[in-house]
Amino acid sequence: DVAVQVLEASFALLCPRLTDYVVTFVLVPAVSYDLAFDMLELARTYDFRRLEDRCCEVLAENLDEFLHSPDLRYLITRYNVLLKRLQELVDETLGIR
């Protein structure tokens, strides 16, 4: 919790070195299966690729559990909505209806 608060504050205050430090040395090593979904959301919110990659690695390492998790349905639904919105924005930008 404290690491996430420091991360959010450093991001908001435009302190990229502190942000990178917290992601690289605190959050990435702390990713566990129990935290992977929440940390994946955090990574996607702030576009932290290293953290997102680590979350995906942990989920892949625990694929049997992940496939039977109720969180899987949530992630599929959430990212399908985001993909649809992205497609709408691309279509609008290109003038496609």
C-alpha positions in Angstrom: 0.0 0.0 0.0 2.7 2.5 0.9 4.7 1.6 -2.2 1.6 2.3 -4.4 1.0 5.6 -2.6 4.6 6.6 -3.2 4.3 5.5 -6.8 1.2 7.5 -7.4 2.6 10.6 -5.7 5.9 10.4 -7.7 3.9 10.0 -10.9 1.7 12.9 -10.1 4.6 15.1 -9.1 6.5 14.2 -12.2 9.4 12.5 -10.5 10.3 9.8 -13.1 13.4 8.6 -11.3 11.4 7.9 -8.1 8.6 6.3 -10.2 11.1 4.0 -12.0 12.8 3.1 -8.7 9.5 2.1 -7.0 8.3 0.1 -10.1 11.6 -1.6 -10.7 12.9 -2.3 -7.1 9.7 -2.5 -5.1 6.6 -3.4 -7.1 8.1 -5.8 -9.8 9.8 -8.0 -7.2 6.6 -8.0 -5.1 4.3 -9.3 -7.7 2.7 -12.6 -6.6 -0.3 -14.5 -7.9 -2.5 -12.9 -5.2 -1.5 -9.4 -6.2 -1.1 -9.9 -10.0 -4.6 -8.7 -11.0 -4.5 -5.5 -8.9 -0.9 -4.8 -10.0 -1.9 -5.4 -13.6 -4.6 -2.8 -13.3 -2.1 -0.4 -11.8 0.4 -1.1 -14.6 -2.2 -0.5 -17.2 -3.5 2.7 -15.6 0.0 4.3 -15.6 1.5 2.4 -18.5 4.2 0.7 -16.5 5.4 -1.9 -19.0 7.9 -3.7 -16.7 5.2 -4.1 -14.1 2.7 -5.3 -16.7 5.2 -7.8 -18.1 5.9 -9.2 -14.7 2.2 -9.5 -13.8 1.7 -11.4 -17.1 4.7 -13.7 -16.3 3.2 -14.5 -12.9 -0.2 -15.2 -14.3 1.4 -17.4 -17.0 3.3 -19.3 -14.3 0.1 -20.0 -12.5 -2.0 -20.7 -15.6 -4.1 -23.5 -14.1 -5.3 -21.2 -11.3 -5.7 -18.2 -13.7 -7.9 -20.1 -16.1 -10.4 -20.9 -13.3 -10.3 -17.5 -11.7 -13.3 -15.2 -11.6 -10.8 -12.4 -12.2 -10.2 -13.8 -15.7 -13.7 -13.0 -16.8 -13.3 -9.5 -15.4 -10.1 -8.9 -17.3 -11.6 -10.2 -20.5 -14.6 -7.9 -20.1 -12.6 -4.9 -19.1 -10.1 -5.2 -21.9 -12.7 -6.0 -24.5 -14.4 -2.7 -23.6 -11.1 -0.9 -23.9 -10.4 -2.5 -27.2 -13.8 -1.5 -28.5 -13.3 2.1 -27.4 -9.9 2.2 -29.0 -11.4 0.9 -32.3 -14.1 3.6 -32.1 -11.4 6.2 -31.7 -9.3 4.9 -34.6 -12.4 4.8 -36.8 -13.4 8.4 -35.8 -9.9 9.6 -36.5 -9.8 7.9 -39.9 -13.3 9.0 -40.7 -14.6 5.4 -40.9 -18.2 4.8 -39.8 
